[in-house]
Amino acid sequence: MARIVALARRQPDGGSALAAASLLTATLVGVGLAARIPIGVAVLLGALYLPLVFTNFPLAVSLWIPLVFLEGLPALNLAGKAAGLLLAAGWLGTMLRGSASRTVLARHRRLFEALALLVVWLTLSLAWAPNTGQAATAAWQWWAVTLVFLIVATSVTSAETLILSIGAYVAGAVLAVGLGTATGTLTSENGRLASSIGDPNFLAAALVSAIPLAFALSAVRSGHGWRLLCYGVAGVLAAGVVASQSRGGIAAALAMWAAAVVVLPRRRQVIAGGAVAVAAATVAFSLNPAAWDRITSRDSRGTGRVDLWTVAWNVFEDHTLAGVGVNSFGRVAGDYVRSVGPLEDVQLVVKTPDRAVHNTYLQFLAENGVPALALFLIVAAGCLATALRAARVFAALQRPDLVALAHALFVATIGLVASYVFLSGAVDRRLWILFGLSLATLGIAQRAAAERASAPLVTPPPWPGRDEPTWSRARP
């Protein structure tokens, strides 16, 4: 530290400022480590991350994405929140300086209006929620994921940053599997893999959404080695889904694959990718027979979910329009256990005031009524349609690599929204990252098409023996 002070005295003003900043950072890191190691690590990572936010914002966004898969680790959870605050500050600066962000907002004005109405409606429900403090926590989460959506949608503006962001999403999923496999403490009490996400079912949903993205990355580079690497990553993710022993994750994977077969044009590649995932899952099942026993066991009550869904539907019938308030199902569920008929697991319904419905769509209905569910479905459908539109534009531009990425974003989003039949995951940041990447992908496609349309006509060198040249437009 004495050397830093001495260096500051010998440097000009710029060097003095740098030395002073370094001294302050070292002090903050030291204080944080003395208080709690996770706080010190978070401060250190934030100090390293800050310059990148203001020099290369798209790269900063890409480096933040893997942290949403590591939120179960205290130090990285704090680092992710600190990085998110820095990204929010940097994004506000870009909004004030440039027009690119405003262009995205104008292009998808109706979609953003639907999202704004949804968030405002959820926030207004604090007025009739039985516990305002508990409801305010969820309302704040909605404002946070909306900001995540805006940041990703407006900051990923080139094919390179799109590939980097999707690669970062896949890397985060792989890290979650690797940490959970290597560290025995990252499993739930019954041996299911929960990893750094902290919940086996949410882990399975996240891994399912990353599998098609891993397959699509094989198209961005040539070579058998790169293709085998991407296929191997997809296999690791499929094995992670098996290790989580999540029946909902398996069901979401099947629904995702079926949607891909029906919607996407290259069915042969889709079937081949599904075969790779099934082969990896088969190997994982053979190494972990307990996972096979749990997934194939008959459970007509869905581990208590049917009781929760029954109560939630009755809550919705009594509060069809406005619901009972955001994040308030657990507060009122106990009042319904006598009126809905016999329940197999009453304690599951009433034991915690913040009990989730374990079905995103029923939770919308019970807590915020028909308007909330309708607005959420409008936003989700709009983002899915945007990914398919981007794929069509890229196909016209003869960019099969970007077509594959756009289709993969569509399929990955289908996987997440399918998994939410068994989870309450509307504020899952991974969902809103995929939504944002879908909008960003269409923006990249439309800019490339505009550049192609405005490119000057060029004449290629004449071939020997050819009398008339062939006119074409230069590729951007």
N, C-alpha and C positions, 0 to 999 in steps of 0.2 A: 504494500500500500504506500510506503514511503517513496518507492520508485515512481509510482503514478503521480504523486504530488510533485516530485522533482521534475518529472517530464512535463507536467502542466506549466511549471514556471518557465521552462526553456522554450515552449512552443508558441507560435503566433496564436491569434484569437481562435481560429478554427481548431487547432490542436488542443488549446486549453479547454474549449467546450467539450471536445471528445474525451479528454482525460477526466474532466469533471463528471461527465455522464457515466464513464466507466467506473469511477469511484463511487458514485451514487448507486449504480447497479450492484457493484460488489457489496456495498453496505446492506442494500435491501435483501440480496440473496443470503447474506450471512445472518441477518435478523430472522428471515423466514426459516432458514434451516434450524436456527436456535429454537424457534417457536415450535415448528412442526416440519418434519422432513418433506412431506408432500407440498406444503406451502412454499418452502425454499426451492424445490424442483420446479414448481409452477412459475415462480418469479423468474428463475433462470431461463426457462423455455420462453417465457413472454419477452424477456429482454433480447433474446436471440431472434425472436419472431418479429418484433416491432419494426426494424428497418425494412424487412421484406414487405410488410403491409403497404408501406408508402413508396416502395420502389418497383415492386412487381406484384400488383394486387391479385391477378389471376393465379399466379403461382402460390401466393399465400393462401388463397381459398382452397387450392388443391391439397396443400400440405395439412390443412385443417380437417379435411374430410375423414382421414383414417381415425382421427381422435373420437369420432362419434361411435366407433366400435370398441373403444377402450374406456368407456365412462365408468366401468366398475372398478377401475384402479384409482385410488384416491388422488395420487399425484397427477396422473394424466387427466382425470376428471376436472381438477382445478385448472390444469393447463388448457384444456379444451374450452372451459368457460372464459378464461382470460383471453385466449385467442379469439373467441367469438366476440368479445367486447371490442377488441382491437379491430377486427374485421368490420364491425358495425360502424366504428368511427371512420375507418378508411373508406367505407362505402358511401357514407354521407358526404365525404369530401369529393368523391368522384361524381356523385349526383350534382353537386354544386358547380363542378368545373366543366363537365362534359354533357353531351346530348345523347350518348349511346344508351345510357340507362333509361332516359325518358323515351327514347325510340321504342325500346322493348315494352315499356308500360303502355305506350300508345297502341302498339301492334296488338296487344292482348288486353285491350281496355275492358271488354266485357268480362273476361275471366277474372281480372283483378278486382272489378267491381263486385263480382259474386263473392270473392274471398273477403273483401272488405266488409260486405254485409254480414257474412258469417261471423267474422271476428267481433264486429260491433254487437250483433245479436247475442253472442255468447257472453260478451262483457256486460250487456244490459241485464242478463239473467242473474247477475249478482244481487239485483234489487229484490228478487223473490227467492233466492237461495236460502235454505235454513241456517247455513253457517257461512257468513260473508267471507271470513278469513280463508276458510278452506276453498271456497269457490274462487277467490281472488288469485290463489296460487295457480289454479288451472288456467284462468284467464290470462295471466302473465305468460304462461307457456305458449298460449296461442299467439300472442303478439311476438314472442321470440321465434317460433317456427315460421311465421309470416315473414319476418326479417331474413331468416335463412333462405327462404324461397326467393325473395327479391334479390339477395346478394348473389346467389348461384345463377339465377336466370339472367342477370345483367352483367356479370363479370366474365363468364365463359364466352368469349367472342371469336375464337378461332378454332380450326380443326385441331391444332396442336394442344391447346388448353383443354379442349373437349376430351381428347384421348388421355391427357394427363389426369383429368378429374375422374374419368371412369376407371383408369388404372389405380388411382388413389382409393377409390371405393372398394375395388377388388382387393387391394393390398390390405386395407383395414379388416376386411373379412378374413383374409388369410392369417393376419396377425392374431385375430380373435381365436381362430382354431389352434394356431400354434401355441399361444400362451395357455389356453385351456388344456391342451394335451401335455405340455411340458410341466405344468404346475398343478399338482393335485389339489391345491386349495381352491382352485377355480371351478370346482364342481359342486353341484347341489348336494343336499344331504342324502339323496337316494341314488347317487352315482351318475346322474345325468349331467352332461356337459353344459355348464352355464357360461364359463369363460369370463372374459372381461366385460361382457354386457350385463351379466348378473342374473339373467333369467333364461332357462333353457328354451322356452317357447319363443321369446324375442330373438334369441340367438339363431334359432332355426329359421325364423322369418327373414332375418338379415342375410343369412347364408344363401337361402333360396333365391333371394333377389340378386345376389352377386354372381350366381352360376351362369346365367345367360350373358352377362357382361364379360365374364372371363372367356367364354367361347367367342364372343364378338371381337375381342382384342386380338385373336389369332389372325384376323383379316387385315390388321393395320401394318403388318410387316410380312415380308416374304421369308421363306426358309422353313424347312421341316423342323429344325430345332426350336424355333419360336412357336410354331404350331403345337408341337408336343408339350412345350412348357405351359402354354395356355390351357391345353386339354388336361394336363396334370393338375394345374391349379383348380380347374373345375371339379376334378375328381376329389381333391382334398376337401373342397367345400361340401360336396355331396356326402363325403364321409363324416364331416362335422355335423351335418343335419342328422345323420344316423346316430351319432354319439349323443346328440341332445335328446334323443328318444321322444321327439315331439310328434304326436300324431297329427296335430294341426299343420306342422311344417311339411310332413309328407303329403298331406292332402293339398296344401297350397302348391307344392312342387308339381303334383299331377295336374292340377287345374291350370297352372302356368304352361306346362308342356302341351296340354290339350288346346289351349288358346293359341299357342304358337303354331301348332299344326293346322288349325283352322284358318288363322288370319294371315300368316306369313306366306309369301309365294314360294320360297325355297324349302319345301317340305322335306326333301331328302336330307338336307343339312340339319334340319330340326330333329328329324328322327335319329340321325347319326349322333347328334349331341346328346339326345336323351339316352341312347344306348351307352354312351361313355359314362354318363351319370349313374345309370342303373348298374353298370359293371362295378363302378367304384363303391356304390352303396352295398352291392352284394358282398364284396370283399369285407367291407366294414361290418356288416351283419354277421359274417362268418367269424370275425374276430371278437365280436361282442354279442353273444347270444341273448343276453339280458335285454338288449335293445329290441331285438326281434320279438321276444316274448311280450314286452310291454306294448309295442306298436300293434301287434296282432291280437292282443287280448281284447275280449269283448267288454265294452264299457258303455252301456246304453245311456248312462247319465252324464257322460263327458267329464268325469272327475268333478262332478258338482255343477258344471256349467248349465245343465238343463234347469236346475233349480234357480240359478241366477237369471237365466233367460225368461223363465216363467214369471218371476217377480218383476223383472224389467218391463215385460209386456203389459202387466197389470198396472204398473206405474204410468206407462205411456197412455193406456186407455183412460186413466183418470186425469191426465195432463197432456192432452193431444197437441195443443197448439204451442204452449210455452215450455212444457217440461217442468222439472222441479229445480232447475238451476244447474249450471255447469259444475261438474265434480261433486254432485250432491246425491247420487244414487244411494251410496252407502248410508247416508243420513236418514233416508226414508224407507229403506228396504225392510227394516225390522217391523215397520207398521203393517206390512203386507203378508207376513208369514202365516197368519191365521186365516186370511181371507182367500188365499190362492189355492188352498187344498193341501194335501199331504206333501211334505218335502223330505227328502232323504237326508239332507245335510243342512239343518237349520243354522248351525253355528257358522257354516261357510258364508251364509247370507248376512248374518247380523254381527259377526265378531269384530269387524273393523269399520269405522265410520267412513273411510275412504275406499271402501270396496268397489272394485271395477266390475262391470258387467261381463267382461271377457267376450264381448262382441261389440266392435266399434259402432256398427250401424244401429243396434238396439240401444247402445248407450246414448247416441245422438237423440233417438226418439224419446227415451225416458227422461233425459236431462234437459233437452232443449227443443223437443218437439219436431214436427214435420218440417218447418222452415230450415232448421239446422241441417238435417239430413239431406234435404233437397239441394241446398247450397253446396254442401261438401261434395255430393255426387256430381254437381255441375262442374266444380273445379277439377275433380279427378277425371271426369270424362273429357274435359277440355284439354288437359295435359296429355292424356292418352292419344287423343286425336291429333294433337300437335306433333307427337313423335312420329305417327304414321305419315303426316303431311311432309315432315322433314325427309323421311325415307323416300317418298315419291320424288321430291326435288333432287335429292342426291342421285337417284336412279337416272333421272333425265340428264344429269351432269356427268354420268358415267363414273361415279365414285362408289364402287361396291364396298370399299372399306367403311365409308361413312354410312352407307345404307345399312350395313350390318350393325353399326353402333346404334343407329336410330331404332332399328327393330329390336335390338337388345334392351334399350331403355323402355320400350313399350312392354316387352315381355316381363322384364324385371318389376315394373310397376304393377302389372297384373299379379305377379307372385306375392307382392306385399299386400295389396288390397284383398287378395284371396285369403291370406293368413289372418287378416283382421276380422274374419268371421269368428275366430276363436280367441282374439286378443282385443284389448282396448288400446289401440295404437295410433289414434288420430294425430297425436302430437309427437310421434316418432320422427326425429330429425332426418332419418334415412329416407323416409317417404318424401319429405319436402325437398331433399337434395335431388332425388330422382325427378320430381315434378319440375324443379328449376332447370335441371339438365335437359329435359325435354323441350322446354321453351327456348333455352339457349341453342339447342341443336337446330331448331327451325330458323332462328335468326342467322346462324352460320350458313345454312343452306340457301336462304334467300339472298344474303349478301354475295355468295358465290355465284348464284344465278344472275344477279344484277351485273356483276363484274364480267361474266361471260357475255351477257347481252351487249355491254358497252365496249367490249374489246374490239380493236380495229381489225379490219379484214387484212389478212396477210396472204402472200402467194408463196407456196413452198417452191424450193428449187425444182426446175423441170427434170423429169427423169429422162435418161437417154432414149431417144426415139419417140418422145411424147410431144405432140405439137401444141396442145392447149393445156395451160396450167389449171389445177383444181383449186378453187377458192375455199377458204375455211376461216373460221374465227380462231384466234389464238386462245389457248386455254389459260385461265388465270393461274 
